């Protein structure tokens, strides 16, 4: 019999282990590891979908400041254009004011700007058919497409929504990891520790 692979563990029952002296240290360390792993799983599962849905919300503060300035200026222009066109077309005025306010707030920027581009594109097409040259509505349609691609930036309602959704997904993934950690399937997740 080969005894060279047998390990002997000596336990002194008179001494307490480090884990029993400071149990909160082990729990906090395990919770940090689980939280990091939960964040990693949440990024893998939903990060791409959230980026596609909300756009770029994690840009640098300088770029986000420039996007905020561009959003506010373009949104204010759209609100002003809607106010000035109240006498002509009510649909144009309401659409321009509504999309301008959504853009200033940065709320559902991608979807609202795609809808804005479609609306103003259709209105421009109708004006072309009537024999007019709608420079402003065409400009708004093109700028809306650009704003839909750029996204809202860090300082927007979309960024707040995205953070809140990501946190809930991360908490859910972390809770699932903790439940798996204290189950009979724990050996599958032993690489985490």
C-alpha positions as CSV (number, residue, x, y, z in Angstrom):
1,X,0.0,0.0,0.0
2,X,1.3,3.4,-1.1
3,X,1.1,5.8,1.9
4,X,3.0,8.6,0.3
5,X,-0.3,10.3,-0.8
6,X,-2.0,10.2,2.6
7,X,-2.3,13.6,4.2
8,X,-2.7,13.8,8.0
9,X,-4.6,16.7,9.4
10,X,-3.9,17.6,13.0
11,X,-6.7,19.5,14.9
12,X,-6.2,21.0,18.3
13,X,-9.7,21.2,19.8
14,X,-8.5,23.6,22.5
15,X,-7.9,26.4,19.9
16,X,-10.5,28.2,17.8
17,X,-10.1,28.6,14.1
18,X,-9.6,32.0,12.5
19,X,-13.1,31.7,10.9
20,X,-14.8,31.2,14.3
21,X,-12.9,34.2,15.8
22,X,-13.9,36.6,13.0
23,X,-16.9,35.1,11.1
24,X,-17.8,38.5,9.6
25,X,-14.5,38.7,7.8
26,X,-15.1,35.5,5.9
27,X,-18.7,36.4,5.2
28,X,-17.8,39.9,3.9
29,X,-15.1,38.5,1.7
30,X,-17.4,35.8,0.3
31,X,-20.1,38.4,-0.3
32,X,-17.6,40.7,-2.2
33,X,-16.6,37.8,-4.4
34,X,-20.2,36.8,-5.1
35,X,-21.1,40.4,-5.8
36,X,-18.2,40.7,-8.3
37,X,-19.2,37.4,-10.0
38,X,-22.8,38.5,-10.0
39,X,-21.9,41.7,-11.7
40,X,-19.8,39.8,-14.3
41,X,-22.7,37.4,-15.0
42,X,-25.2,40.4,-15.3
43,X,-22.9,42.1,-17.8
44,X,-22.6,38.9,-19.9
45,X,-26.4,38.3,-19.8
46,X,-27.8,41.8,-20.2
47,X,-25.0,44.3,-20.8
48,X,-25.3,44.2,-24.6
49,X,-29.1,44.3,-24.5
50,X,-29.1,47.3,-22.2
51,X,-26.5,49.1,-24.4
52,X,-28.6,48.5,-27.5
53,X,-31.8,49.6,-25.8
54,X,-30.5,52.7,-24.0
55,X,-27.5,53.7,-26.1
56,X,-24.2,54.9,-24.8
57,X,-24.7,55.9,-21.1
58,X,-21.2,55.2,-19.8
59,X,-19.2,57.8,-21.7
60,X,-16.6,60.0,-20.1
61,X,-17.9,63.1,-18.2
62,X,-16.4,65.4,-20.9
63,X,-18.1,63.6,-23.7
64,X,-21.3,63.3,-21.7
65,X,-21.3,67.0,-21.1
66,X,-21.0,67.7,-24.8
67,X,-23.8,65.3,-25.5
68,X,-25.9,67.0,-22.8
69,X,-25.3,70.4,-24.4
70,X,-26.1,69.1,-27.9
71,X,-29.3,67.4,-26.6
72,X,-30.5,70.5,-24.8
73,X,-29.8,72.8,-27.7
74,X,-31.4,70.5,-30.3
75,X,-34.4,69.8,-28.0
76,X,-34.9,73.5,-27.3
77,X,-34.8,74.2,-31.0
78,X,-37.4,71.5,-31.6
79,X,-39.7,73.0,-28.8
80,X,-39.2,76.5,-30.3
81,X,-40.0,75.2,-33.8
82,X,-43.1,73.5,-32.4
83,X,-44.2,76.7,-30.8
84,X,-43.6,78.7,-34.0
85,X,-45.5,76.2,-36.1
86,X,-48.7,76.2,-34.0
87,X,-50.4,78.4,-36.5
88,X,-49.7,76.1,-39.4
89,X,-49.8,72.4,-38.6
90,X,-50.9,71.2,-35.2
91,X,-49.5,67.7,-35.7
92,X,-46.1,69.2,-36.5
93,X,-46.2,71.5,-33.5
94,X,-47.2,68.8,-31.0
95,X,-44.7,66.2,-32.4
96,X,-41.9,68.8,-32.4
97,X,-42.7,69.9,-28.8
98,X,-43.1,66.4,-27.5
99,X,-39.9,65.0,-29.1
100,X,-38.0,68.1,-28.0
101,X,-39.0,67.6,-24.3
102,X,-38.1,63.9,-24.4
103,X,-34.8,64.7,-25.9
104,X,-34.0,67.4,-23.3
105,X,-34.8,65.0,-20.5
106,X,-32.9,62.1,-22.2
107,X,-35.8,59.8,-21.7
108,X,-36.0,56.8,-24.1
109,X,-33.7,58.8,-26.4
110,X,-33.1,56.1,-29.0
111,X,-36.8,55.2,-29.5
112,X,-38.1,58.8,-29.4
113,X,-35.5,60.0,-31.9
114,X,-36.2,57.1,-34.3
115,X,-39.9,57.9,-34.0
116,X,-39.1,61.6,-34.5
117,X,-37.1,60.8,-37.6
118,X,-39.9,58.8,-39.0
119,X,-42.5,61.4,-38.2
120,X,-40.5,64.3,-39.6
121,X,-39.5,62.2,-42.6
122,X,-43.1,61.5,-43.4
123,X,-44.0,65.1,-42.9
124,X,-41.2,66.2,-45.2
125,X,-42.3,63.7,-47.9
126,X,-45.9,65.1,-47.7
127,X,-44.5,68.6,-48.1
128,X,-42.4,67.5,-51.1
129,X,-45.5,66.1,-52.7
130,X,-47.3,69.4,-52.1
131,X,-44.5,71.1,-54.0
132,X,-42.8,72.7,-51.0
133,X,-39.2,72.6,-49.8
134,X,-39.3,71.7,-46.0
135,X,-35.7,72.5,-44.9
136,X,-36.4,72.6,-41.2
137,X,-38.4,69.4,-41.0
138,X,-35.8,67.6,-43.1
139,X,-33.0,68.9,-40.9
140,X,-34.9,67.7,-37.8
141,X,-35.3,64.3,-39.3
142,X,-31.6,64.0,-40.2
143,X,-30.5,65.3,-36.8
144,X,-32.9,62.9,-35.0
145,X,-31.2,59.9,-36.8
146,X,-27.9,61.2,-35.6
147,X,-29.1,61.6,-32.0
148,X,-30.5,58.1,-32.1
149,X,-27.1,56.7,-33.1
150,X,-25.1,58.9,-30.6
151,X,-27.3,58.0,-27.6
152,X,-28.1,60.1,-24.5
153,X,-24.8,60.1,-22.5
154,X,-24.2,59.9,-18.8
155,X,-26.4,62.8,-17.7
156,X,-29.8,61.6,-18.8
157,X,-32.9,59.8,-17.6
158,X,-31.8,56.8,-19.7
159,X,-28.6,56.5,-17.7
160,X,-30.5,56.4,-14.5
161,X,-32.9,53.8,-15.8
162,X,-30.1,51.7,-17.1
163,X,-28.2,51.8,-13.8
164,X,-31.3,50.8,-11.9
165,X,-32.1,47.9,-14.2
166,X,-28.5,46.7,-14.1
167,X,-28.4,46.8,-10.3
168,X,-31.6,44.7,-10.0
169,X,-30.2,42.2,-12.5
170,X,-26.9,42.1,-10.6
171,X,-28.6,41.6,-7.3
172,X,-30.7,38.7,-8.8
173,X,-27.6,37.0,-10.2
174,X,-25.7,37.5,-6.9
175,X,-28.6,36.0,-5.0
176,X,-28.7,33.0,-7.3
177,X,-25.0,32.5,-6.8
178,X,-25.4,32.6,-3.0
179,X,-28.2,30.1,-3.2
180,X,-26.1,27.8,-5.4
181,X,-23.1,28.3,-3.1
182,X,-25.0,26.8,-0.1
183,X,-26.5,23.8,-2.0
184,X,-25.3,20.4,-2.9
185,X,-24.3,21.7,-6.3
186,X,-21.6,23.9,-4.7
187,X,-18.8,21.9,-6.1
188,X,-19.7,23.2,-9.5
189,X,-18.9,26.7,-8.4
190,X,-15.8,26.0,-6.4
191,X,-13.7,28.0,-8.8
192,X,-15.2,31.2,-7.4
193,X,-13.4,30.8,-4.1
